[in-house]
Structure formats: C-alpha cells, structure tokens
C-alpha cells in the first residue's frame, strides 16, 4: 500500500459471513471497480472459520492484484498466507507483530484520533495508520471520535498512508476525501448498501474520481 494523490477503497468484510455464498458478493464488488485492499475481519468465530474464509478470499483478491489483510491475528496471517495484518491498540504490539510476520507483509495500525500513536506507528515502520471512528458505526459499540483536522495534519507531515474508518458511506465520504485521506475503509457502506455492493463500490470510486 502506497500513498497516492487519489483516495482509494479499503473494503472490510462483515464480522460474520458464510464464505462460499459470500464469495459471489465479493466478486461482484471487485468487478464493479478498483478495491485497493481487503481486510478479513471475522468476530466471535474459531480459528478454523478464519482459515476457511482466508482460503476462499485469497485467490479472488490476488486475481485482482489486491492484498488481503487479516484483522488482529498475525499468527493466522502467516498460517493462511495473507498479505498482512491490521492491529489495534489492544492487540499484539507492532514490534512483536513484525518479528512474527517478517518484513515482506503489510502491517497497519489503529491510531484512533491520536497523533502520538500515529507518529509512533509510523516511526516503527507501519505501512499505514488508521484513524477513526469518523461517524457513528454499528460495527464497534465503543469508539473514539476522530476529527478531519487529524487527517489534514497527517497528510501535511508525512507520506505514510492514512486510512479513515468508522461509519463511512457513499453519502458522507466527501469531507474525508477532501481532507486528504488515502484510503476509505468501509464495511456496512458497501455490504449494507440498499442498492447492493456493486453499486456502492462504483459510487465510492466515482467520488474518488470527482475529487482527483
């Protein structure tokens, strides 16, 4: 993942899904427009379910030259062959994660609205930092509100890519794009869109294009 002048879509899976039926929806999303990154984020499931989901999703992601990032679990990222791992502040720390997964895989770090945490993650070598939540989200009950000024400040001071997350939809994404965020991470904004995931992916990419 590299910093670019245009914002890109970072698609996160729903917290629970049946991998094989879900695969058709994933393909529809990818066929609708560019997706820069996909994160596998399953909650309240066992390791076997995560491994099965990764096995199903990896070939599709790679066929579109899109990395698959695993949420929280560097051990399973290695076991499944995922392209990287996303870690929160309550997960395995960056340095331990890097020792586990090596230098060739991506590590992204949740920084909430903290400039200090973002600088620390960047100095450690994170490939991207994630700020959020910017809007109300049903995915996480406890969130830290994030501000557009944090994104603007980050854009001015570094080339390390930023990811915005938290309740982002096709209707509310424009201020974040204008603020200079590099990637918009979304779950419900695509999978729960009333017109379907293909429509949502097209709409996000149209918003990126219009802001270029």
Secondary structure as UniProt FT lines:
FT   STRAND          8..12
FT   HELIX           19..32
FT   STRAND          37..40
FT   HELIX           47..63
FT   TURN            64..65
FT   STRAND          67..71
FT   HELIX           74..80
FT   STRAND          84..87
FT   TURN            89..90
FT   HELIX           94..101
FT   STRAND          106..112
FT   HELIX           115..124
FT   STRAND          128..131
FT   HELIX           148..157
FT   STRAND          161..164
FT   TURN            170..172
FT   HELIX           174..179
FT   STRAND          183..186
FT   HELIX           188..191
FT   TURN            194..195
FT   HELIX           197..211
//
